[in-house]
Amino acid sequence: MTGSAPKSEAVTAPETPPSEPEPATFAMTMPQEMRGIWHKDILGRAPDTEECDPRLRGTIDWDRLITVRDSGYVYFEMSGRIMEVHNRTDTMIDATFDTTYADTPTSERRDFALQNDGTLAINLDDGDGAMQVVQYRRCPE
């Protein structure tokens, strides 16, 4: 037997699992750059003032216009108020909107994104789970 002391092993603390990352907090507003009135891109060109105000033409075609506001959007006889934002930048928002109409509570998840050519693309569920993309052009102020 030797007279040396037993070697002590270093005790390490057990590794603690990393904490769950905090979900990002996104502003509950539509991006500033997409606010305004937009016309469905069915003309092949930018819309003029008359096409963006159906009352001037005497025909009501509000279903071609969408108004993006601070808190959501208005389209024809329905509107969407932001309930939850899933992702947001200065040029896009992926959110769930309260689309309640009359007494029937409903919601829809939509993705609004400004494109490089200045159009607004809106991705929406067409009812059977498939996504539909609709392009809009900004109306003149």
N, C-alpha and C positions, 0 to 999 in steps of 0.2 A: 504494500500500500504506500502510496506516496502521500506526502503531507500537504498537497495542494488543495485549496478550497474548490468545491464543485462550481462549475461554470454556471452562471445564471443566464437563463434565456430572456431576451427582451420580450416584454409583454406588450402587444399592440392592441389598441382598442379595435373592436369590431367595426368594419366599415358601415357607415350609415347610408342607406340608399338616398340618392339625390331626391330632394323634395320635388313634388309636381310643379312644373312651371305655372306661374300665374297666367291666366288667360289675358290676352291683350285687351285693353280697354279702348274701344273705338268710339268716336263721336257719334251721337245718335241723330245725326243730320245728314242730309244729302250733300255731296260735295258742291261747293260754291260754283264751280265751272259748269255744272250741268243744270243749274236752275234756270228756268224759263219755259217758253212754249216751244214744242217740237212737233213737226209734221211727219207723218209716216212717209218713208222714202219710196213713194210710188210714182213720183214725177220724173225721176231721172235727173233732177236739178234741184237747186235750192228753191224753197217755196217763196211766193211773194206775199205781201200783206193780206190781200184778199183771200188767198188760200189758207191763211192762218186765222182768219176771222170769218167763220161761215155765215155770220149775220150780215156781212156786207154783200154776200152773193145770194142771199135769200134761200139758201139750202142749208140744212143742218147736217153737217158731217163731222160731228165732234169725235166720232170713232177713229178719225185720222189724226187727231191731236192728243198730245199728252203734255200736261203741265207738271214740271218738276218744281217742288217747293222745298223749303227748309226741312219740313217734317215728313215728306213723302211725295206722293204724286196723285194727280187727278187724271182719269181717263174715262171719257164718255160718262156713263152714269155711275161709275164706281171710283173709289179712291183707295189709296194704300197709305196707312200711317205706320211709320217705323215702329216695330215692336222689339226687334233684336237685330244687332249688326254682327255679322259673322266675319267680315273682312271689309276694310275701307282704306282707300288712298285718296289723293287729291283728284284722281280721274276715274275711280270705280267704287262701287259699293255692292256688297253681297249682303242682303238683309231679308228678314222675314217681316212682312207687312200685314197689318190688320186690314183686311178687305171686307169687313162686316158690311152687309147690305141689308137694309130694313132690320129685321129682328134675327137674322141668321148670322151667327158669329162664324167668320171664316178667316183664314190667313193664307198667304202665299209667299214663297221664297222667290225672290227675283234678284237678278244681277244686272246692274246698270253700269256700262263702261263707255267712256269717251274713246273714240277711235282716232288714229293718226290723221285721218282725212276730215275730222271735225264732226263726224256723225256720232249719234248716240246709239249703241247697241243694247238691247234689252233681251236677256235670256229669261224665258219663262216656261213653266210646265204647261203643256198644252192639254192637260187633263188625263192623259193616259200614261203619264210618267216620262214621256219623251220631252226633250227640251226644244223649244222653238226660239229662234232668234229673229227679232224685228228691229230694223234699222230706222232711225229718225234723223231728220235734218232740222237744224235750228231755224225758228221763224225770225223774221226781222223784228227788231225792237219797235 
